[in-house]
Amino acid sequence: MLTNDTIRKMNEMKLFGMAKGFEDQQVSAAAAHLSFEERIGLLVDQEMTYRDNKRLKRLLQTAKLRENACVEDIDYRSGRGLDRAEIASLALCDWIGHGINLILTGPTGSGKTWLGCALGNQACRRGLTVVFHRLPLLLEELAVSHGDGSFRKKLNQLAKVDLLILDDFGMAALNAIGRNDLLEVIEQRCGNRSTLITSQLPVDRWHDYLSGGNPTMADAILDRLVSGAQRIALKGDSMRKLKGKDRAKVA
């Protein structure tokens, strides 16, 4: 009865990891040989692990990453333009803490989105907030928000996230509203929060894409996005084709 009452009280105090650990200890022969201090230490560890896992799950749900990717599974085959030391440094997520942008460019199928999601996953594991958006769809949502009065709220939400991933930059033509909204998003984050951009367009073609007859606007966006940003240019054949060939060889 005393054990059941203790577990009930732990659950009422929302010490769910500790309650499960205490319950497991009651039926574990190995736990009976542990000292009181060791058993308490294990319970505290289980509670911390439970809370860490719960927070990670929440962060990943909020991030809505397009790919189920992690840095441990990155393919470093030759010709991709990836450096292990550089990725290891990015995996520490210090660049996010310093508000530095990251630009991933490369041809279709080169793994830009996958790599961006892997770094987003790593940021979540470090306890940072992440949000993934395909830029064309985000700009459509922002355009609608002007009409329903929620634009400022959406802008504030985007400004607060530690890492904003904007996928498919340059895939859809920009109109004047989209150009202005993109500048607003970048302006709110510049110097304080990190933005990760994936694009098939090389950076030297971004000005033409952004200008639309307004080079001043393009200059403003580029200055905030590119200045001081870290860049990775992916190369080589489509990873989808390469992995398909690898699977065929195994079969």
Sequence and secondary structure as in RCSB ss.txt:
>XXXX:A:sequence
MLTNDTIRKMNEMKLFGMAKGFEDQQVSAAAAHLSFEERIGLLVDQEMTYRDNKRLKRLLQTAKLRENACVEDID
YRSGRGLDRAEIASLALCDWIGHGINLILTGPTGSGKTWLGCALGNQACRRGLTVVFHRLPLLLEELAVSHGDGS
FRKKLNQLAKVDLLILDDFGMAALNAIGRNDLLEVIEQRCGNRSTLITSQLPVDRWHDYLSGGNPTMADAILDRL
VSGAQRIALKGDSMRKLKGKDRAKVA
>XXXX:A:secstr
 HHHHHHHHHHHTT HHHHHHHHHHHT TTGGGS HHHHHHHHHHHHHHHHHHHHHHHHHHHHT SS   GGG  
  TTS   HHHHHHHHTTHHHHTT  EEEE STTSSHHHHHHHHHHHHHHTT  EEEEEHHHHHHHHHHHHHHT 
HHHHHHHHHH SEEEEEEETSS   HHHHHHHHHHHHHHTTTSEEEEEESS GGGHHHHHHTT HHHHHHHHHHH
HTT EEEE  SS HHHHHHHHHHHH 
